[in-house]
Every structure is written in structure tokens, then in C-alpha cells.
Amino acid sequence: MNGEQPDKVDVEAGASQGFWVVVVGLLVVLVSFVVAVLRFDQAADAATALGPVTPVVGTLVGAYFVSGDAGRGRRGELLHLV
């Protein structure tokens, strides 16, 4: 990092890409849930099938909201106030 502020276009592009990661991730969980409900008779079997999917998608969605693109533009605005 050289101390320069990111361009507005770069911030908007990153936020847009992060938004689509969140949308696709939630769709993956939804489709996985529907498939698991239709495929398995026992709730435990459906939960076992969804077990590997939900933490991965949750990590991606959480990373978007916590660490990055969602608040990058707002941080830049706040830095100009100081």
C-alpha cells in the first residue's frame, strides 16, 4: 500500500463483485437445501448433506460483510472527515 485512496470506480467494482458472491452463495445454499429435502427421507441425512456446504458459503458471505468491500467506500468517506 502506498497510502493513496482507492478510486471510486475500484471501490464500486469490488462492492459489486462481492455482492454477486453473496447472491450466488445464498443461491447455492437454497438449491442444496431443496435437493437435500427432496432426496433424503430422514432429517439427519439432509443435515449431513448440508453440513459441508453451509460453512463454506457462510465464510464467504461473512468475509464480504466483515472485512471488505461492503464498507470500503464508507471508510474512505470517513477518512476525509478527519
Short mmCIF file of the C-alpha atoms (twelve columns), coordinates in Angstrom:
data_MODEL
# 
_entry.id   MODEL 
# 
loop_
_atom_site.group_PDB 
_atom_site.id 
_atom_site.type_symbol 
_atom_site.label_atom_id 
_atom_site.label_alt_id 
_atom_site.label_comp_id 
_atom_site.label_asym_id 
_atom_site.label_seq_id 
_atom_site.Cartn_x 
_atom_site.Cartn_y 
_atom_site.Cartn_z 
_atom_site.pdbx_PDB_model_num 
ATOM 1  C CA . MET A 1  0.000   0.000   0.000  1 
ATOM 2  C CA . ASN A 2  1.350   3.393   -0.922 1 
ATOM 3  C CA . GLY A 3  -1.079  5.448   1.151  1 
ATOM 4  C CA . GLU A 4  -3.244  6.528   -1.767 1 
ATOM 5  C CA . GLN A 5  -7.016  6.376   -1.646 1 
ATOM 6  C CA . PRO A 6  -8.656  3.811   -3.942 1 
ATOM 7  C CA . ASP A 7  -10.505 5.184   -6.941 1 
ATOM 8  C CA . LYS A 8  -14.276 5.345   -6.689 1 
ATOM 9  C CA . VAL A 9  -14.572 3.016   -9.680 1 
ATOM 10 C CA . ASP A 10 -12.359 0.408   -7.975 1 
ATOM 11 C CA . VAL A 11 -14.450 0.541   -4.796 1 
ATOM 12 C CA . GLU A 12 -17.707 0.198   -6.718 1 
ATOM 13 C CA . ALA A 13 -16.356 -2.715  -8.785 1 
ATOM 14 C CA . GLY A 14 -15.214 -4.533  -5.648 1 
ATOM 15 C CA . ALA A 15 -18.558 -3.991  -3.927 1 
ATOM 16 C CA . SER A 16 -20.398 -5.239  -6.993 1 
ATOM 17 C CA . GLN A 17 -18.282 -8.393  -7.206 1 
ATOM 18 C CA . GLY A 18 -18.735 -9.045  -3.501 1 
ATOM 19 C CA . PHE A 19 -22.481 -8.612  -3.845 1 
ATOM 20 C CA . TRP A 20 -22.606 -11.289 -6.540 1 
ATOM 21 C CA . VAL A 21 -20.507 -13.645 -4.404 1 
ATOM 22 C CA . VAL A 22 -23.105 -13.258 -1.642 1 
ATOM 23 C CA . VAL A 23 -26.049 -13.783 -4.014 1 
ATOM 24 C CA . VAL A 24 -24.531 -16.878 -5.642 1 
ATOM 25 C CA . GLY A 25 -23.563 -18.270 -2.241 1 
ATOM 26 C CA . LEU A 26 -27.085 -17.903 -0.898 1 
ATOM 27 C CA . LEU A 27 -28.496 -19.499 -4.035 1 
ATOM 28 C CA . VAL A 28 -26.124 -22.447 -3.595 1 
ATOM 29 C CA . VAL A 29 -27.388 -22.958 -0.042 1 
ATOM 30 C CA . LEU A 30 -31.006 -22.674 -1.182 1 
ATOM 31 C CA . VAL A 31 -30.579 -25.167 -4.029 1 
ATOM 32 C CA . SER A 32 -28.641 -27.538 -1.763 1 
ATOM 33 C CA . PHE A 33 -31.419 -27.352 0.826  1 
ATOM 34 C CA . VAL A 34 -34.139 -28.117 -1.717 1 
ATOM 35 C CA . VAL A 35 -32.173 -31.038 -3.163 1 
ATOM 36 C CA . ALA A 36 -31.448 -32.425 0.297  1 
ATOM 37 C CA . VAL A 37 -35.095 -32.176 1.362  1 
ATOM 38 C CA . LEU A 38 -36.302 -33.901 -1.805 1 
ATOM 39 C CA . ARG A 39 -33.557 -36.542 -1.826 1 
ATOM 40 C CA . PHE A 40 -33.467 -37.697 1.807  1 
ATOM 41 C CA . ASP A 41 -36.285 -39.009 3.982  1 
ATOM 42 C CA . GLN A 42 -34.566 -38.554 7.330  1 
ATOM 43 C CA . ALA A 43 -33.748 -35.102 8.701  1 
ATOM 44 C CA . ALA A 44 -30.356 -36.326 9.895  1 
ATOM 45 C CA . ASP A 45 -29.415 -37.367 6.358  1 
ATOM 46 C CA . ALA A 46 -30.397 -33.974 4.958  1 
ATOM 47 C CA . ALA A 47 -28.424 -32.202 7.678  1 
ATOM 48 C CA . THR A 48 -25.408 -34.367 6.905  1 
ATOM 49 C CA . ALA A 49 -25.656 -33.453 3.221  1 
ATOM 50 C CA . LEU A 50 -25.864 -29.732 4.003  1 
ATOM 51 C CA . GLY A 51 -23.081 -29.821 6.577  1 
ATOM 52 C CA . PRO A 52 -20.158 -29.189 4.207  1 
ATOM 53 C CA . VAL A 53 -21.987 -26.554 2.144  1 
ATOM 54 C CA . THR A 54 -23.229 -24.069 4.713  1 
ATOM 55 C CA . PRO A 55 -19.946 -23.247 6.497  1 
ATOM 56 C CA . VAL A 56 -18.138 -22.518 3.244  1 
ATOM 57 C CA . VAL A 57 -20.868 -20.210 1.980  1 
ATOM 58 C CA . GLY A 58 -21.198 -18.630 5.409  1 
ATOM 59 C CA . THR A 59 -17.490 -17.867 5.406  1 
ATOM 60 C CA . LEU A 60 -17.705 -16.166 2.012  1 
ATOM 61 C CA . VAL A 61 -20.732 -14.099 2.990  1 
ATOM 62 C CA . GLY A 62 -19.185 -13.175 6.335  1 
ATOM 63 C CA . ALA A 63 -15.939 -12.130 4.699  1 
ATOM 64 C CA . TYR A 64 -17.843 -9.799  2.401  1 
ATOM 65 C CA . PHE A 65 -19.707 -8.078  5.219  1 
ATOM 66 C CA . VAL A 66 -16.987 -8.023  7.854  1 
ATOM 67 C CA . SER A 67 -13.686 -7.369  6.213  1 
ATOM 68 C CA . GLY A 68 -14.058 -5.834  2.908  1 
ATOM 69 C CA . ASP A 69 -15.937 -4.417  0.088  1 
ATOM 70 C CA . ALA A 70 -19.190 -3.582  1.819  1 
ATOM 71 C CA . GLY A 71 -17.637 -0.870  3.976  1 
ATOM 72 C CA . ARG A 72 -14.649 0.215   1.916  1 
ATOM 73 C CA . GLY A 73 -16.368 3.220   0.346  1 
ATOM 74 C CA . ARG A 74 -17.761 4.411   3.661  1 
ATOM 75 C CA . ARG A 75 -14.331 4.161   5.286  1 
ATOM 76 C CA . GLY A 76 -12.930 6.381   2.546  1 
ATOM 77 C CA . GLU A 77 -15.644 8.970   3.170  1 
ATOM 78 C CA . LEU A 78 -14.946 8.940   6.882  1 
ATOM 79 C CA . LEU A 79 -11.207 9.412   6.353  1 
ATOM 80 C CA . HIS A 80 -11.901 12.670  4.522  1 
ATOM 81 C CA . LEU A 81 -13.712 13.987  7.583  1 
ATOM 82 C CA . VAL A 82 -10.658 13.634  9.821  1 
# 
